[in-house]
Amino acid sequence: MLLEKLIGIEQRYQEINQQLMDPTLDYQRIADLGKERSDLEDLVGKAVEYRQVAQQIDEARHMLSEEDAELRQLAEMEIAELEPRLAELEKEIKGLLVPKDKRDERNVIMEIRAGTGGDEAALFAADLFRMYSRYAETRRWSVELLSESDIGIGGFKEVIFMVKGRGAYSRLKFESGVHRVQRVPVTESSGRIHTSTATVAVLAEVDEVEINIPDKDLEIEVYRSSGAGGQNVQKNSTAVRIIHLPTGMVVSCQDERSQLQNKLRALSILRARLYEIEEEKRQNELDSTRRSQVGSGERSEKIRTYNYPQSRVTDHRINMSTYNLPGFMSGNLDEFIDELATRDETERLSASGADEDED
């Protein structure tokens, strides 16, 4: 069954290469075929190696019937060496065959909001913003602030920012949910440990053509910015508030110097939120009976606890802890994200296998 799939994929890869040689193709068709070929390259490389290793094992097994004891021993050694590689390749190929989330390669819009805990929750929201900014630096992604609502002492009621870089969504999508912090607030004189929360939402950046929002669905207000920006910002109504009438969703942006820039940013955030809603509906329909091992991604779900007295970070979805909280807050998130990604792939692979069984 696997070999049949691989033969079909290799044939499609060759077809694409032949089609790309056609001088009459237009630019869009060339781009589409190039993208499809790029998506298949890793899989085709693994498929070629898989067939080669399988053939070598088959040839070695035929040698087991040889009368020459030395040849039989060499064959046994070769089989013992090749079979683990064949199993490894099969696992890798099955992973590559699992349908990928089409959003994985996109930039992301992240929204962090202070939850329960007053000023301490806002300070924690700022800590999370710095943590993700440092993580982005380690992966050579860029961070662009879109909107903020600060409390004046270094904390955020809300901060919205974009992370730009290849594969940003594939890594950061696991951060959606409620993050809980346990620590002694700087304002606490008695030294008691408080528990506060912040909510993180991770949205894939969406093109205008993917989410078309009719003008009649929007109510757009302009007002004077209340944030920093100098006299020009104070004198002119550059801040923009957009209300999506069908859902009641409100997006405000005031950090840019022009009304147009703020409007474009607000529309970008709105499109990402609406796309996320539609994607969740689609996923719920496809996956109504199965829930992911890494959590549902619901905003109300507590996903991680940051315990400062014990210098411990615990991810509740995978029951994994690290006792290097300073390192984690400095952006060293890969250990957790790698495990979350592995669990997610295992679950999707299992679901894909179940679907094949049903067929």
TORKELUM-957876 format. One record per residue (C-alpha): y, z, x; residue number from 1. Coordinates in steps of 0.25 Angstrom, whole numbers. Example, Ala and Ser with C-alpha at 12.3 -4.5 7.8 and 13.67 -1.06 7.14 Angstrom:
# TORKELUM-957876
{north: -18; up: 31; east: 49; k: 1}
{north: -4; up: 29; east: 55; k: 2}
# end
This chain:
# TORKELUM-957876
{north: 0; up: 0; east: 0; k: 1}
{north: 10; up: 4; east: 11; k: 2}
{north: 6; up: -8; east: 19; k: 3}
{north: 9; up: -17; east: 7; k: 4}
{north: 23; up: -11; east: 5; k: 5}
{north: 26; up: -13; east: 20; k: 6}
{north: 21; up: -28; east: 20; k: 7}
{north: 30; up: -30; east: 8; k: 8}
{north: 42; up: -24; east: 15; k: 9}
{north: 40; up: -32; east: 28; k: 10}
{north: 39; up: -44; east: 20; k: 11}
{north: 53; up: -41; east: 13; k: 12}
{north: 59; up: -38; east: 27; k: 13}
{north: 55; up: -52; east: 32; k: 14}
{north: 60; up: -58; east: 19; k: 15}
{north: 74; up: -51; east: 22; k: 16}
{north: 74; up: -56; east: 36; k: 17}
{north: 71; up: -71; east: 31; k: 18}
{north: 82; up: -70; east: 20; k: 19}
{north: 92; up: -65; east: 30; k: 20}
{north: 90; up: -78; east: 38; k: 21}
{north: 96; up: -86; east: 26; k: 22}
{north: 110; up: -91; east: 30; k: 23}
{north: 114; up: -92; east: 15; k: 24}
{north: 113; up: -77; east: 12; k: 25}
{north: 126; up: -71; east: 8; k: 26}
{north: 132; up: -58; east: 14; k: 27}
{north: 127; up: -49; east: 3; k: 28}
{north: 113; up: -54; east: 3; k: 29}
{north: 112; up: -53; east: 19; k: 30}
{north: 118; up: -38; east: 17; k: 31}
{north: 107; up: -35; east: 7; k: 32}
{north: 96; up: -41; east: 15; k: 33}
{north: 100; up: -34; east: 27; k: 34}
{north: 101; up: -21; east: 21; k: 35}
{north: 87; up: -23; east: 15; k: 36}
{north: 81; up: -27; east: 29; k: 37}
{north: 88; up: -15; east: 35; k: 38}
{north: 82; up: -6; east: 25; k: 39}
{north: 68; up: -12; east: 28; k: 40}
{north: 68; up: -12; east: 43; k: 41}
{north: 63; up: 2; east: 46; k: 42}
{north: 52; up: 0; east: 36; k: 43}
{north: 48; up: -13; east: 41; k: 44}
{north: 47; up: -8; east: 55; k: 45}
{north: 38; up: 4; east: 51; k: 46}
{north: 30; up: -6; east: 43; k: 47}
{north: 27; up: -15; east: 55; k: 48}
{north: 23; up: -3; east: 64; k: 49}
{north: 15; up: 3; east: 52; k: 50}
{north: 7; up: -10; east: 51; k: 51}
{north: 5; up: -11; east: 67; k: 52}
{north: 0; up: 4; east: 68; k: 53}
{north: -9; up: 2; east: 56; k: 54}
{north: -15; up: -11; east: 63; k: 55}
{north: -17; up: -3; east: 76; k: 56}
{north: -24; up: 8; east: 69; k: 57}
{north: -33; up: -2; east: 62; k: 58}
{north: -36; up: -9; east: 75; k: 59}
{north: -39; up: 4; east: 82; k: 60}
{north: -49; up: 8; east: 70; k: 61}
{north: -57; up: -5; east: 73; k: 62}
{north: -58; up: -1; east: 87; k: 63}
{north: -65; up: 12; east: 83; k: 64}
{north: -78; up: 3; east: 80; k: 65}
{north: -78; up: -2; east: 95; k: 66}
{north: -90; up: 2; east: 103; k: 67}
{north: -81; up: 6; east: 115; k: 68}
{north: -78; up: 21; east: 115; k: 69}
{north: -65; up: 19; east: 123; k: 70}
{north: -60; up: 9; east: 113; k: 71}
{north: -64; up: 18; east: 101; k: 72}
{north: -56; up: 30; east: 108; k: 73}
{north: -44; up: 21; east: 110; k: 74}
{north: -44; up: 17; east: 95; k: 75}
{north: -45; up: 32; east: 91; k: 76}
{north: -34; up: 36; east: 99; k: 77}
{north: -25; up: 24; east: 94; k: 78}
{north: -28; up: 27; east: 80; k: 79}
{north: -25; up: 42; east: 82; k: 80}
{north: -12; up: 38; east: 88; k: 81}
{north: -8; up: 27; east: 77; k: 82}
{north: -12; up: 34; east: 64; k: 83}
{north: -1; up: 45; east: 65; k: 84}
{north: 9; up: 34; east: 67; k: 85}
{north: 4; up: 26; east: 56; k: 86}
{north: 5; up: 38; east: 47; k: 87}
{north: 19; up: 41; east: 52; k: 88}
{north: 23; up: 26; east: 49; k: 89}
{north: 17; up: 27; east: 35; k: 90}
{north: 26; up: 39; east: 32; k: 91}
{north: 38; up: 33; east: 38; k: 92}
{north: 36; up: 20; east: 30; k: 93}
{north: 34; up: 27; east: 17; k: 94}
{north: 47; up: 35; east: 19; k: 95}
{north: 54; up: 21; east: 21; k: 96}
{north: 48; up: 16; east: 9; k: 97}
{north: 53; up: 27; east: 0; k: 98}
{north: 65; up: 22; east: -8; k: 99}
{north: 78; up: 27; east: -1; k: 100}
{north: 90; up: 32; east: -8; k: 101}
{north: 100; up: 21; east: -8; k: 102}
{north: 111; up: 31; east: -5; k: 103}
{north: 105; up: 36; east: 8; k: 104}
{north: 114; up: 27; east: 17; k: 105}
{north: 127; up: 30; east: 10; k: 106}
{north: 139; up: 38; east: 14; k: 107}
{north: 140; up: 51; east: 5; k: 108}
{north: 151; up: 59; east: -2; k: 109}
{north: 148; up: 74; east: -1; k: 110}
{north: 154; up: 84; east: -10; k: 111}
{north: 154; up: 99; east: -7; k: 112}
{north: 159; up: 109; east: -17; k: 113}
{north: 160; up: 124; east: -16; k: 114}
{north: 151; up: 131; east: -26; k: 115}
{north: 150; up: 146; east: -29; k: 116}
{north: 157; up: 155; east: -19; k: 117}
{north: 172; up: 152; east: -20; k: 118}
{north: 179; up: 150; east: -6; k: 119}
{north: 166; up: 153; east: 1; k: 120}
{north: 159; up: 141; east: -6; k: 121}
{north: 171; up: 132; east: -2; k: 122}
{north: 170; up: 136; east: 12; k: 123}
{north: 155; up: 133; east: 12; k: 124}
{north: 159; up: 119; east: 6; k: 125}
{north: 168; up: 117; east: 18; k: 126}
{north: 156; up: 121; east: 27; k: 127}
{north: 147; up: 111; east: 21; k: 128}
{north: 157; up: 100; east: 22; k: 129}
{north: 158; up: 103; east: 37; k: 130}
{north: 143; up: 104; east: 38; k: 131}
{north: 142; up: 90; east: 32; k: 132}
{north: 153; up: 84; east: 41; k: 133}
{north: 146; up: 89; east: 53; k: 134}
{north: 133; up: 83; east: 49; k: 135}
{north: 140; up: 70; east: 46; k: 136}
{north: 145; up: 71; east: 61; k: 137}
{north: 131; up: 73; east: 66; k: 138}
{north: 127; up: 60; east: 59; k: 139}
{north: 140; up: 52; east: 63; k: 140}
{north: 144; up: 51; east: 48; k: 141}
{north: 159; up: 52; east: 44; k: 142}
{north: 164; up: 62; east: 34; k: 143}
{north: 176; up: 59; east: 25; k: 144}
{north: 183; up: 69; east: 16; k: 145}
{north: 185; up: 64; east: 2; k: 146}
{north: 190; up: 76; east: -5; k: 147}
{north: 191; up: 91; east: -3; k: 148}
{north: 196; up: 103; east: -11; k: 149}
{north: 198; up: 115; east: -1; k: 150}
{north: 201; up: 130; east: -3; k: 151}
{north: 210; up: 131; east: 8; k: 152}
{north: 202; up: 140; east: 17; k: 153}
{north: 192; up: 129; east: 23; k: 154}
{north: 183; up: 128; east: 10; k: 155}
{north: 181; up: 117; east: 0; k: 156}
{north: 180; up: 118; east: -15; k: 157}
{north: 175; up: 103; east: -14; k: 158}
{north: 175; up: 93; east: -2; k: 159}
{north: 170; up: 79; east: -4; k: 160}
{north: 168; up: 70; east: 8; k: 161}
{north: 160; up: 57; east: 12; k: 162}
{north: 150; up: 56; east: 23; k: 163}
{north: 149; up: 42; east: 29; k: 164}
{north: 137; up: 38; east: 37; k: 165}
{north: 124; up: 30; east: 36; k: 166}
{north: 114; up: 39; east: 29; k: 167}
{north: 124; up: 50; east: 25; k: 168}
{north: 118; up: 51; east: 11; k: 169}
{north: 104; up: 51; east: 16; k: 170}
{north: 106; up: 64; east: 23; k: 171}
{north: 117; up: 71; east: 15; k: 172}
{north: 111; up: 69; east: 1; k: 173}
{north: 102; up: 81; east: 3; k: 174}
{north: 115; up: 90; east: 4; k: 175}
{north: 118; up: 89; east: -11; k: 176}
{north: 117; up: 102; east: -18; k: 177}
{north: 122; up: 117; east: -17; k: 178}
{north: 123; up: 123; east: -4; k: 179}
{north: 124; up: 138; east: -3; k: 180}
{north: 130; up: 147; east: 8; k: 181}
{north: 127; up: 162; east: 11; k: 182}
{north: 137; up: 168; east: 20; k: 183}
{north: 148; up: 179; east: 21; k: 184}
{north: 161; up: 172; east: 17; k: 185}
{north: 173; up: 174; east: 27; k: 186}
{north: 181; up: 180; east: 15; k: 187}
{north: 170; up: 191; east: 13; k: 188}
{north: 174; up: 204; east: 19; k: 189}
{north: 161; up: 212; east: 16; k: 190}
{north: 152; up: 202; east: 23; k: 191}
{north: 144; up: 198; east: 10; k: 192}
{north: 136; up: 185; east: 10; k: 193}
{north: 141; up: 176; east: -1; k: 194}
{north: 133; up: 164; east: -7; k: 195}
{north: 141; up: 151; east: -10; k: 196}
{north: 138; up: 137; east: -13; k: 197}
{north: 143; up: 123; east: -11; k: 198}
{north: 138; up: 110; east: -18; k: 199}
{north: 136; up: 97; east: -10; k: 200}
{north: 135; up: 84; east: -17; k: 201}
{north: 131; up: 71; east: -8; k: 202}
{north: 135; up: 58; east: -15; k: 203}
{north: 132; up: 44; east: -9; k: 204}
{north: 144; up: 35; east: -7; k: 205}
{north: 144; up: 24; east: -18; k: 206}
{north: 150; up: 11; east: -18; k: 207}
{north: 159; up: 7; east: -29; k: 208}
{north: 150; up: -4; east: -34; k: 209}
{north: 138; up: 6; east: -36; k: 210}
{north: 146; up: 15; east: -45; k: 211}
{north: 156; up: 7; east: -53; k: 212}
{north: 166; up: 17; east: -61; k: 213}
{north: 174; up: 10; east: -72; k: 214}
{north: 189; up: 14; east: -71; k: 215}
{north: 188; up: 19; east: -86; k: 216}
{north: 178; up: 30; east: -81; k: 217}
{north: 189; up: 35; east: -72; k: 218}
{north: 201; up: 44; east: -74; k: 219}
{north: 209; up: 45; east: -61; k: 220}
{north: 220; up: 55; east: -58; k: 221}
{north: 229; up: 56; east: -46; k: 222}
{north: 236; up: 68; east: -42; k: 223}
{north: 243; up: 74; east: -30; k: 224}
{north: 234; up: 79; east: -19; k: 225}
{north: 233; up: 94; east: -17; k: 226}
{north: 227; up: 94; east: -3; k: 227}
{north: 233; up: 91; east: 11; k: 228}
{north: 239; up: 78; east: 14; k: 229}
{north: 254; up: 79; east: 16; k: 230}
{north: 266; up: 76; east: 7; k: 231}
{north: 261; up: 62; east: 4; k: 232}
{north: 249; up: 68; east: -3; k: 233}
{north: 257; up: 78; east: -10; k: 234}
{north: 267; up: 68; east: -16; k: 235}
{north: 258; up: 58; east: -21; k: 236}
{north: 246; up: 58; east: -31; k: 237}
{north: 235; up: 54; east: -21; k: 238}
{north: 224; up: 63; east: -26; k: 239}
{north: 214; up: 56; east: -36; k: 240}
{north: 205; up: 62; east: -47; k: 241}
{north: 195; up: 53; east: -53; k: 242}
{north: 188; up: 58; east: -66; k: 243}
{north: 175; up: 50; east: -70; k: 244}
{north: 176; up: 50; east: -85; k: 245}
{north: 162; up: 48; east: -89; k: 246}
{north: 157; up: 60; east: -80; k: 247}
{north: 169; up: 68; east: -79; k: 248}
{north: 168; up: 68; east: -64; k: 249}
{north: 180; up: 71; east: -56; k: 250}
{north: 183; up: 67; east: -42; k: 251}
{north: 196; up: 70; east: -34; k: 252}
{north: 201; up: 65; east: -21; k: 253}
{north: 214; up: 69; east: -14; k: 254}
{north: 212; up: 68; east: 1; k: 255}
{north: 216; up: 54; east: 3; k: 256}
{north: 231; up: 50; east: 5; k: 257}
{north: 231; up: 39; east: -6; k: 258}
{north: 227; up: 39; east: -20; k: 259}
{north: 218; up: 27; east: -19; k: 260}
{north: 210; up: 33; east: -7; k: 261}
{north: 208; up: 46; east: -16; k: 262}
{north: 204; up: 37; east: -28; k: 263}
{north: 194; up: 29; east: -19; k: 264}
{north: 188; up: 42; east: -14; k: 265}
{north: 187; up: 49; east: -28; k: 266}
{north: 180; up: 36; east: -33; k: 267}
{north: 170; up: 36; east: -21; k: 268}
{north: 166; up: 51; east: -24; k: 269}
{north: 165; up: 48; east: -39; k: 270}
{north: 156; up: 36; east: -37; k: 271}
{north: 147; up: 44; east: -28; k: 272}
{north: 146; up: 55; east: -38; k: 273}
{north: 143; up: 45; east: -50; k: 274}
{north: 133; up: 38; east: -41; k: 275}
{north: 126; up: 51; east: -38; k: 276}
{north: 125; up: 54; east: -53; k: 277}
{north: 118; up: 41; east: -56; k: 278}
{north: 109; up: 42; east: -44; k: 279}
{north: 104; up: 56; east: -48; k: 280}
{north: 101; up: 51; east: -62; k: 281}
{north: 93; up: 39; east: -56; k: 282}
{north: 86; up: 49; east: -47; k: 283}
{north: 83; up: 58; east: -59; k: 284}
{north: 77; up: 47; east: -67; k: 285}
{north: 68; up: 42; east: -55; k: 286}
{north: 64; up: 56; east: -51; k: 287}
{north: 64; up: 64; east: -64; k: 288}
{north: 50; up: 70; east: -61; k: 289}
{north: 52; up: 72; east: -46; k: 290}
{north: 62; up: 81; east: -38; k: 291}
{north: 65; up: 79; east: -24; k: 292}
{north: 60; up: 90; east: -14; k: 293}
{north: 74; up: 91; east: -8; k: 294}
{north: 81; up: 95; east: -21; k: 295}
{north: 87; up: 88; east: -33; k: 296}
{north: 100; up: 86; east: -26; k: 297}
{north: 107; up: 93; east: -38; k: 298}
{north: 120; up: 99; east: -35; k: 299}
{north: 116; up: 112; east: -41; k: 300}
{north: 104; up: 114; east: -31; k: 301}
{north: 106; up: 124; east: -20; k: 302}
{north: 101; up: 116; east: -8; k: 303}
{north: 104; up: 124; east: 4; k: 304}
{north: 109; up: 138; east: 8; k: 305}
{north: 117; up: 141; east: 20; k: 306}
{north: 115; up: 156; east: 24; k: 307}
{north: 125; up: 160; east: 35; k: 308}
{north: 121; up: 174; east: 38; k: 309}
{north: 107; up: 169; east: 41; k: 310}
{north: 112; up: 156; east: 47; k: 311}
{north: 102; up: 149; east: 38; k: 312}
{north: 103; up: 136; east: 30; k: 313}
{north: 92; up: 134; east: 20; k: 314}
{north: 89; up: 121; east: 12; k: 315}
{north: 82; up: 125; east: -1; k: 316}
{north: 77; up: 111; east: -4; k: 317}
{north: 68; up: 111; east: 9; k: 318}
{north: 67; up: 126; east: 11; k: 319}
{north: 73; up: 123; east: 25; k: 320}
{north: 82; up: 133; east: 33; k: 321}
{north: 89; up: 133; east: 46; k: 322}
{north: 95; up: 145; east: 53; k: 323}
{north: 106; up: 137; east: 60; k: 324}
{north: 117; up: 137; east: 50; k: 325}
{north: 128; up: 134; east: 60; k: 326}
{north: 121; up: 122; east: 64; k: 327}
{north: 118; up: 117; east: 50; k: 328}
{north: 133; up: 119; east: 46; k: 329}
{north: 137; up: 111; east: 59; k: 330}
{north: 129; up: 99; east: 52; k: 331}
{north: 115; up: 100; east: 57; k: 332}
{north: 109; up: 97; east: 44; k: 333}
{north: 99; up: 86; east: 48; k: 334}
{north: 87; up: 96; east: 49; k: 335}
{north: 88; up: 99; east: 34; k: 336}
{north: 92; up: 85; east: 30; k: 337}
{north: 80; up: 79; east: 37; k: 338}
{north: 71; up: 88; east: 30; k: 339}
{north: 78; up: 85; east: 16; k: 340}
{north: 77; up: 70; east: 19; k: 341}
{north: 62; up: 72; east: 23; k: 342}
{north: 59; up: 79; east: 10; k: 343}
{north: 67; up: 69; east: 2; k: 344}
{north: 59; up: 57; east: 8; k: 345}
{north: 46; up: 64; east: 6; k: 346}
{north: 49; up: 66; east: -9; k: 347}
{north: 54; up: 52; east: -11; k: 348}
{north: 41; up: 47; east: -3; k: 349}
{north: 32; up: 56; east: -12; k: 350}
{north: 40; up: 51; east: -25; k: 351}
{north: 38; up: 36; east: -20; k: 352}
{north: 23; up: 38; east: -18; k: 353}
{north: 22; up: 44; east: -32; k: 354}
{north: 29; up: 32; east: -38; k: 355}
{north: 20; up: 23; east: -31; k: 356}
{north: 8; up: 31; east: -36; k: 357}
{north: 14; up: 29; east: -50; k: 358}
{north: 15; up: 14; east: -48; k: 359}
# end
